[in-house]
């Protein structure tokens, strides 16, 4: 008997190591070109810590705090842990299961049940069996031989799902870092605009004083004074909306760092200088984008998981072979339970063959194949969207640089024109309306220059985000992220 069972077990175990059925995953071609996104552009890879290029300690500190405390990142970290646990549950099917068992049962057989068949055979005309106690201590074990690779495909899919959550965490981290930098740069831009308006209020006050002096000397009518006063109030009226934007941006940054509204007010303070990256932003090589951007990597891993699930559906069409066994000590008398004569066992393989499932297996396979095709389309869409993101960011950054240069020239000329207009008005050789026009032009040019500087910084952040930089060396400690 033993010489018959052992070779059979060896053969089944060898079959369990065969190749898995179903399609093997082949990484899809990204379709991205091999060269740079823009001909002749610099093709260095983005700096993983790109925010340092702005040379702003406050921004650097905020990015680090966001990486450690942001709620979206912490949620994504927990999802990574969940996927790893799920992978462990799936992989447990590769190992035998072993369960211990111990029980004591007390049983009374019915005299009117099966014992009644023996009535008339026993002395007295009826069979009388007293209550009995059965004592058992033992274990049972089972192990599904993964001959067709159903379990291996399941583990392969679970591994890919772990990769999906890890890259989704990277994507969440990159997104909140970019959002932090964007909000911070916009905040500094708004603060610069408030400073511009405050400076213009002072200029408007000096113009009003000049108009008052000329009116007092009888050189001009009250019309100039009223126009100057109206311009002063118009400049002042533009400050409150900007202060509201400033408050909202401070609160947005507080939210990103898991703090209550206004928590960063004193820390962020006022600033009179725009924030621009000192190092020029790289363009990167287009073909490297698929290896860098976490959303593309996650889409590829999702396709891998869907492909492996197709293999699981194929394996369900094949028989399942399970090795099972049970052993233990059984006795009606507890005093003899632990004797060798109380030993009982059984062991042997079992085969389950699907014969009729009502179309379940066929429809499951077709479902998995459709999901695989959907995942492939999603991958291609993700790559194409990333390509568009980079090209759009490059064009926006290049054109905003041109606009910012033109606006800077406009500011220089507008300031000279305003100075000349005030001097000519003071000398009485020009009308006051020319002074107002020159001051309005100067104010508009300075505001547009400040807005353009903020837009230029945001465009730089957007390019770094589109290129997929900013997660390789900036993971927070997982244990810290897992803490409530």
Steps between C-alpha positions, in 0.01 A plus 500: 500500500776742602698417184192594295410830673845660529589489125155641424558791739839564340345513155229740612754725670708507181193595297437788741823659384399514133446825313179684575225510239370825357680796340840613632531874559710690249563870580321708235682741272445853627492654154714792619779625271863434592614861474427818692152647523621813324772488236830644620386526863711395795419139590616453857274314741301708751652544843309280750511793743402760242344733760852576624567684173283787628753553781227578751544339846133548588385317186747218561378460858135501390562230240664279761213553743246415231686178417483396865154618609272546200183297543481387136855366518429323828187345350700382198761353737231302680375369167850373426497314830152362424610371161800328658275331753266392220799359315590300809147359518517398133847347534388286794324274248843384382562333836324208667236578758518320833231507769509351845187345649403377844149407606295300744148400401229332702240319289179307563368288211125496439331168568252580224772587252740272322527279810140396455606293197673262735202449731427131538862404452607599848392330822188665633380596154662847476846645469600729783817706459591719796630857445861507384781756510747537217839666554707621207829691461657548160548716193399524137702640210434588138710637215381593154763408242531800273546291186350753258630811675170634631652597834821625341304725267303628798822583683638662185190719481529588869866597453396728215229654718762577765699678229187691399445632853869586542497706181169657592662605825787651304249680280315635805828616650606670178159666466491648850860618470415677175181642651696629798757670277228641275300645791814640660615670178153643442496625860830679451370642172189639670715649776717668237188645337386636837841662535469651154163648590630636830784670312252643251284627785798697624561636150131590467517682833799702378316584176196609705724719713647657186151570363395655835804728493432617146133560584593698810722723285217549254692328224241223450132441566349260754446252216860381515477451875183294475645286220812439710287405800290263289815328369630460855178329613500280189849376591395434857190309387711241320676387820216315687435240223871418495502470879213252469701294249795511737289367786359219285846393385633499858205280599560271202859446609384441858259234374772326300715475814208371711461819704199722580421815299743785553759284675774614261403869497784626720752268338425598142491874574544759226735481207594762242687275258372255241609137515677357195714190460864595459586184304346459156245221482603192299288349228610138534490225240150402393560125519613532864164644600341153528764397754472822700135596525327305777159511330645325191675242719175441690307455175755244379479312830121502474529344154733237647244419770219471245712268283574274796130489590432375148736211576304425819178483295664261251627275780146470640412285196750234610461238775609586852713245681508517878701293744318451829558300810384458855658341800420478866425301809144380557363308796178451692704475818715801590743271679595330172496812278878545485586140417628392161196281461287821491680631190294551186588677173408542138684663211454528125454728202167629373418638156225749424405535133265779382224340292212745497519853642214666315739711293674646806853402397456611139352836595765553767774444242338739254462755780869475590602533135283810464653645818847431358413692183358782707821517704704515178291790371535674838878459477513651154275786608720568803814511286338728245369733770847515657652586163247781455566623855872535435465671160234739632715583803804564279306731268338685791837552670673618183229747405460633854873573508457709185200679650681566827794655313265730307315598816828582675590735214154653518543568873829683440349724234176554692689617807705745294184628333330550839800691636508724192125566521523603867794730432326663205183545705700653783651743248157578359570383146252207489150416611427295809320241290838404354632433850201276580538307175872448560441383860224259393727354230786458748276332758353262241845410369638431851200285591526298181873454558435366852227267371727380220779423745263283704372331183857433393575327830180296481587396143839379621330291769256362245786393273678318782173326592433406137848351472430276800778630723476540873432161657817296457679635809216660695296225658398564859562220746218250461464443873453872558241514223314205653462664839155650572 
